[in-house]
Amino acid sequence: MLQDAVADLRAEKGRAKSQDRDWTPTIVLGLPVLIPDTYVTDLPVRLGLYRRISALASEAEDEAMEAELVDRFGEVPPELKNLLDVVALKRFCREAGIERLEAGPKGMVLQFRGNSFANPEGLIRWITNWKDGTARLRPDHKLAVVRELTNAQRIKLARKVVGGLAKLVK
């Protein structure tokens, strides 16, 4: 019975680790995020590019992919640039433990996985270091950054915020 109990605990621990790795942050920016069919006309090639882009694992790979796209198809359109940025944002969100990121014209809201952050003291310092006071931790444990944002500013601010939070976790 003891061996069975130990085996069950190990299996449970393995499932918990798998669940920690197998989650994907949700990112809502209200921007077009795709490979336009006018940029890559061949559907199988476009699908292959989606697969490769989704597997990008570092900034160096992001840059190499963008360079390859420019070499093969010409200047990268804004929609595809948004896609590359979202893939990078997802990587940073996973590192920082951010489950959901929403950005719109009035600002952005981040929801932490399990409503907790790995470095709460660092998070409080990070929030207080925002000079303009636009970053706030809400009672529902979500981080809000309230400011007017254009479409171009959404991704830039999201990268800054999520990148900063990812550094706090490391």
C-alpha positions as CSV (number, residue, x, y, z in Angstrom):
1,M,0.0,0.0,0.0
2,L,2.9,2.3,0.8
3,Q,4.4,1.8,-2.7
4,D,1.0,2.5,-4.3
5,A,0.7,5.7,-2.3
6,V,4.2,6.8,-3.2
7,A,3.5,6.0,-6.9
8,D,0.3,8.1,-6.8
9,L,2.1,11.0,-5.2
10,R,4.8,10.9,-7.9
11,A,2.3,10.7,-10.7
12,E,0.4,13.7,-9.2
13,K,3.6,15.7,-8.9
14,G,4.4,14.9,-12.6
15,R,1.0,16.0,-13.7
16,A,1.4,19.3,-11.8
17,K,4.7,20.0,-13.4
18,S,3.3,19.2,-16.8
19,Q,0.4,21.6,-16.2
20,D,2.9,24.3,-15.2
21,R,4.6,23.9,-18.6
22,D,1.5,23.3,-20.7
23,W,-0.3,26.6,-20.4
24,T,-0.5,29.4,-22.9
25,P,-1.0,33.0,-22.0
26,T,-4.0,34.8,-23.6
27,I,-3.0,38.1,-25.3
28,V,-5.7,40.5,-26.5
29,L,-4.4,43.6,-28.2
30,G,-7.2,44.5,-30.6
31,L,-4.7,44.5,-33.5
32,P,-4.5,42.3,-36.6
33,V,-2.1,39.4,-36.0
34,L,-1.6,37.3,-39.1
35,I,0.4,36.5,-42.2
36,P,-1.5,38.2,-45.0
37,D,-2.3,36.0,-48.0
38,T,-1.0,38.8,-50.2
39,Y,2.4,38.5,-48.5
40,V,2.6,34.7,-48.7
41,T,0.2,33.5,-51.3
42,D,0.9,29.7,-51.1
43,L,-1.3,28.3,-48.3
44,P,1.0,25.4,-47.3
45,V,4.0,27.7,-47.0
46,R,1.9,30.1,-44.9
47,L,0.8,27.3,-42.6
48,G,4.4,26.1,-42.3
49,L,5.4,29.7,-41.3
50,Y,2.7,29.8,-38.7
51,R,4.0,26.6,-37.2
52,R,7.6,27.8,-37.2
53,I,6.7,31.2,-35.8
54,S,4.7,29.6,-32.9
55,A,7.8,27.6,-32.0
56,L,10.2,30.6,-31.7
57,A,12.0,30.3,-28.4
58,S,14.3,33.3,-28.1
59,E,14.9,36.8,-29.4
60,A,17.7,35.6,-31.6
61,E,15.3,33.2,-33.3
62,D,12.7,36.0,-33.6
63,E,15.3,38.2,-35.4
64,A,16.4,35.3,-37.6
65,M,12.8,34.6,-38.6
66,E,12.1,38.2,-39.4
67,A,15.3,38.4,-41.5
68,E,14.3,35.2,-43.4
69,L,10.9,36.6,-44.1
70,V,12.4,39.8,-45.5
71,D,14.8,37.8,-47.7
72,R,12.1,35.4,-49.0
73,F,9.0,37.7,-49.3
74,G,10.1,41.3,-48.9
75,E,9.3,43.9,-46.2
76,V,7.3,42.4,-43.3
77,P,3.8,43.9,-43.2
78,P,2.4,45.3,-39.9
79,E,0.1,42.4,-39.3
80,L,3.0,39.9,-39.5
81,K,5.2,42.2,-37.3
82,N,2.3,42.1,-34.7
83,L,2.3,38.3,-34.9
84,L,6.0,38.2,-34.2
85,D,5.6,40.6,-31.3
86,V,2.8,38.6,-29.8
87,V,4.9,35.4,-29.9
88,A,7.6,37.2,-28.1
89,L,5.1,38.6,-25.6
90,K,3.8,35.1,-24.9
91,R,7.3,34.0,-24.1
92,F,7.7,36.9,-21.6
93,C,4.3,36.2,-20.1
94,R,5.2,32.6,-19.4
95,E,8.4,33.7,-17.7
96,A,6.6,36.3,-15.6
97,G,3.6,34.0,-14.8
98,I,1.1,36.3,-16.6
99,E,-1.9,34.3,-17.7
100,R,-3.8,37.1,-19.5
101,L,-2.8,40.4,-21.1
102,E,-5.4,42.8,-22.5
103,A,-4.4,46.1,-24.0
104,G,-6.7,48.7,-25.6
105,P,-7.0,52.4,-26.2
106,K,-7.3,53.2,-22.4
107,G,-4.4,51.0,-21.1
108,M,-3.7,47.4,-20.3
109,V,-4.6,44.8,-17.6
110,L,-2.5,41.8,-16.6
111,Q,-3.8,38.8,-14.8
112,F,-1.2,36.7,-13.0
113,R,-1.4,32.9,-13.1
114,G,-3.1,31.7,-9.9
115,N,-3.5,35.3,-8.9
116,S,0.0,35.4,-7.5
117,F,3.4,36.8,-8.6
118,A,6.7,35.0,-7.9
119,N,8.3,38.1,-6.4
120,P,5.6,40.2,-4.7
121,E,8.1,42.6,-3.0
122,G,9.8,43.2,-6.4
123,L,6.4,43.8,-7.9
124,I,5.5,46.5,-5.3
125,R,8.9,48.2,-5.9
126,W,8.4,48.0,-9.6
127,I,4.9,49.6,-9.4
128,T,6.1,52.4,-7.1
129,N,9.0,53.2,-9.5
130,W,6.5,54.2,-12.2
131,K,7.0,57.9,-12.2
132,D,3.6,58.8,-13.5
133,G,1.7,56.5,-11.2
134,T,-0.2,54.8,-14.0
135,A,0.6,51.3,-12.8
136,R,-1.7,50.0,-10.0
137,L,-2.4,46.6,-8.4
138,R,-6.2,46.2,-8.3
139,P,-8.1,44.5,-5.5
140,D,-8.8,41.6,-7.8
141,H,-5.0,41.0,-8.0
142,K,-4.7,42.3,-11.6
143,L,-2.1,44.8,-12.6
144,A,-3.5,47.8,-14.5
145,V,-1.6,50.3,-16.5
146,V,-3.9,53.2,-17.2
147,R,-3.0,55.6,-20.0
148,E,-4.1,56.5,-23.5
149,L,-2.6,54.2,-26.1
150,T,-2.4,54.2,-29.9
151,N,-2.3,50.9,-31.7
152,A,1.5,51.2,-32.1
153,Q,2.0,52.0,-28.4
154,R,0.1,48.9,-27.2
155,I,2.8,46.4,-28.2
156,K,5.6,48.7,-27.2
157,L,4.1,49.2,-23.7
158,A,3.2,45.5,-23.3
159,R,6.8,44.5,-24.2
160,K,8.2,47.0,-21.7
161,V,5.8,46.0,-18.9
162,V,5.9,42.2,-19.4
163,G,9.7,42.3,-20.0
164,G,10.2,44.2,-16.8
165,L,8.1,41.7,-14.8
166,A,9.9,38.8,-16.4
167,K,13.2,40.2,-15.1
168,L,11.7,40.5,-11.6
169,V,10.9,36.8,-11.6
170,K,14.5,35.7,-12.6
